[in-house]
Amino acid sequence: MRRPKKLSPKRTDLENLTEHAYRQLEEMIATLVLAPGTVVSEAALSRQLGIGRTPVREAMQRLARERLLQILPRRGCIVADSRPDEELNVIEARRPIELLVVRTAAIRTNVEERQAFERIADAMVRALANADFNGFARLDAEFNDLCLAACRNPIAASMMALITTLNRRFWFMHHGRTLPAEGVEHHVEIARAIARGDAEAAGRATERLLDYIESWPRRALAPVQFSE
């Protein structure tokens, strides 16, 4: 039986830089630092991030596959727009996967992860009290990553990861750089339920969060009512 080939240090470094570039660009797009319609170039982003063009290019290609960037032949890239009907499609796909993730995370999480969920919940409460948008954005990303790790289901995690950034961007597009109490409190409910190993409570809190998120595009698509 052949042993798997070891990655060369050079290749490992490139993959680390690509992941670093992806993480930074994902946050910039999700939190609207790079708003929909913004034209971006590999060269400009490489300079801005202080990372070589090859890992930036690979990160941009990954974001294009995730429908966050639109590649324009010979013209660079543009940050993709978001439409209410697309949001509903994402939420429809997201709901069963996310419910699976949070319920299995509550069942399979270990002691260290339970403590991490409790710490994140406490930090989210502080972020809301202090109107700390950037702090909540980082905690939200950490919470998502921890859910995907704790569920111990790499297939569900990979499927959820494909739409996580779209979800985050929908959130920030609807709320700007503000923190709505209802949305943050739903996140805290989920984190605390997973921390205590309560799969049913985690599922119910997730349903409430998704219903809350789904209400935004539904309102946008509702016909305008004119008073007589």
C-alpha angles and dihedrals in degrees: 000000000000120000115234113259116258116238113245116245088245092055092045091052091050092051091049091050091047091052090047091050091047093051093051095046092044091056092045091053096040094050093043097246080128100039125201110283095029112140111224132184133203092234095050094047091047090056093043095050096037090232128124121265096247097062090040090052092051091047090051091050090052091050089050090054088052090054095245096110127040114210114221112200111246090351104077123237138311127207105251121246124236126227127194093240090054090050090055091050091052093048091049090055093039099053102070093039095048092047089053091048097050095042094049090043089057090051100040105034117118130226095268092049092048089054090048092052090051091048091050091049091052091047092050090054089053092046090054092048091050095040086236102169097173091047092052092047090056092045091049091055091046091049091051093049092048092051091052092050096044096050089068091213111115093186094055090042093053092048092049092046090060092064102029095094092046088053092049092049092050087054095052094040090058097042103029113206093331131103117233109209095219094054095045092047091054089054090050091050091053094047093049092047091053090045091058093042096246105148095178093051090047089053094048092048090049091051089053091049093049093046088052092050093044091056092069100064091036090058090047091053096043114109114257111258115219119201116230 
